[in-house]
């Protein structure tokens, strides 16, 4: 039985990677024996020019990376809310990774609710 209580975690990272998959910057990993509901993914471009960002979800059960966002351009000195009012559900060992067209120009803030799940 999954617990009905949760704890909120926030992860913040500057995206240093410029390549996909294992080479991308890991922004969040769902802990062992937990499920997670991601309710905020805010990307900030701190550069004077527009920059492209890529986001992938790593599904541990299939050991596969899937694109959530691909070559999305964020205007200079602005932010982008990836989920708007939606959510993303992750399971134990799943992770979110990001990479950009250049290093250290995009910052990511991710907020999640983590639920203990002993069956995971």
N, C-alpha and C positions, 0 to 999 in steps of 0.2 A: 504494500500500500504506500503510495506517495504521500508524504506529509503535506498538510494543507497550509502549514506555515512556511515562510521563506525568509531569507536574508537578502538584502540588496547589496550588490557589489558594483563598483564603478571602476572602469579601467581607462586609463588615458595613455596615449603613446604618440610620439612623433614618428611618422612613417619614413624609415630609412631605406627600405628595400625598393628595388626597381625590377624585380623578377617575381614570377608567380610560384605557387606551391610551397615547397619546403624552404625556398629562398625568401619568401615574403615575411613581413613583420607580423608576428603573432600579437594580436591585440587582446584576445580573450580565449581561454580554454575552460570548458565546463569541467568542474572537478569530478573525481571518482565518486560514484554513488550519488550523483545529483542529476537533475534535469534543470534546465535554465530557460527562462523566457526573457529574451532580449527586447527591451521596450524603447531603447534610444540608441541610435548610432548617428552621432553628429560629427561631420567632417568639416574642418576649418582650413582654408587655404590662407597661409600667412605670407604669400608672395604677391608682388606687384603685377604679376601676369596670371592669366588663367592656367590651371594645371589639371591634368587628367589623373584620375584615381581608379584603382581596380580593387575589388573586394571579393574574397572567396570564402566559402564555408567548407570546412573539411569534415566530412562525414566518416567518423571512425568505423562504423559498421560496414561500410563499403570501401574504406581506405581511398576515397576519391575526393578531389577538390571540385566544387561547383561554384560558378560565378554568381554572385549576388548583384554585383555592379561591375560593368566592363567599359573602360575608357570613358568614364563620365567626367565631363569638364566642369570644374568648379571655378567660378569667376574670381578674379583677383580680390584678395582681402575680404572674402565672404565665407558663408557656411552653407552646408547642405544637410538636411535631415533625411537620411536614407529611408527610414521606415514610415515617416509621416505619422499616421495614427495606427499603423500596423505593428505586429510583433513577429519575432522569429523564435522558434523553439529548437533548443539544442539538447543533446543527451551527453552522458558521461564520455569525456574524451574528444567530443566535437570541438572545433575551434574556428575562430574567425581570424583571417589574415588579410593584410592589405599591402599593396605596393603602388608606387606612383611613377610618373614619367621622369621625375627628378627626385633626388633625396632631400629629406628634411624640409619639405614645403607644405605638407599636409599633416594636420594633427587630428587624431580620432579620440572621441569620448564615447564610451559605451557603458550603458547602464543595464544591469540584468537582475532578475529575481532568481535566486537559486533555491531549489526545492530538494530536500533529502529524499533519495529513492534507493532503499537497500537492495532492490532488485536489479539495479543498473550496474 
